[in-house]
Every structure is written in structure tokens, then in C-alpha cells.
Amino acid sequence: MIPLDELKIGEQAEIETIETDKLPLKLIEMGCLPGSAISLIQNAPFNDPLYIKIDESHLAIRKETAKDIFVRLID
């Protein structure tokens, strides 16, 4: 299990756990929940924010927020 901010571009993963007290409610409402498929699409300049795909939604999240989302890589 690794934090989302360590995911490399193109890698596929599944959300294992999230620190819900630190995660904005908006991300939870948009599907950032344990069991959801996630992948890193692109890093912005200076690697912040991260452009990710959760299930069929595309989102940009801050690297600081991504550290509170733990994922398991999918082969």
C-alpha cells in the first residue's frame, strides 16, 4: 500500500484506505472511496496538483491531499 502521491503516471490502483477527517467532503462525494479504481493521468508543473481518474471522473487534487489516500497497485 502506497500513498496516492507516489503513484506514477499511467499506473492503475485501487483505493484501500483514506484519512476521511483530512479529505475534503467534495472528493468523497465524487467517488474517492475505498474500492474505487484510480490512476494518475498527469502531473502539473512542479508536480502539484495531480490530475487523476477515479472510476470515470477526472479530478485535479493537491499533492498534500493525495498523501492521505492510500492505494494498492493493480497488475
N, C-alpha and C positions, 0 to 999 in steps of 0.2 A: 504494500500500500504506500502510495506517494502523494504528496500534496499536488493539487492541480497545477500550481505554478511551475512544477518540474516536468510537466508533460511536454514532449517535443512535437513540433508541427507534423500533422498527419497521423499521430498515434491515436489509437482508439482505446477508450477506457470506459469503465462503469463506475458511477459514484458509489462509494462504500459508506462513508460517514461524512457528516457536515457538522460544523460548530454552529448550531441554529441560533444561539444567543448572539453571535457575531455576524451572521449572514443577513443582509437586507431582506425584508419580507418580500420585496418585489421579485428577487431571484427565486425564492421558494414558489411563489405564485406562477412563475414562468417555467416551472418544471425542474428546477435544480433540487432534486430529491434523490435519496438513496435508491439504487437500481436503475437510474436513468443512464442511457448511453451518452458519452461526451467525447468530443475530440477538439484538439487545438487546430484552428484553421490558420491563424496568422498572429504574429506579434507586431504591435505598433512600434514606431521608432522608440528607442531606449527601453524596449521590452515592456512597456506599460501604456495602455491596457492590453489585455489579451482578448483576441477575437475567437470565440468558441462556438461550437454547435452542441446543443443539448437536445437530444431526440431530433426534432425537426425545426427547432428555434435557433436562430443565430443571435448571439449576445456579445457585448464587449464588457468585460469586468476588470476591475483594478487588480493588479498583482497582489496587493495586500489582502484583498478579499479571497483570491484564489488560494491563498495559503491555508484557509480554513475549510477547504473542500478536499477530502481525501478520496483518491480513486485507485482502482485496480486495473492494470493493463489487460487488454483483451488481445489474444494472439490472432 
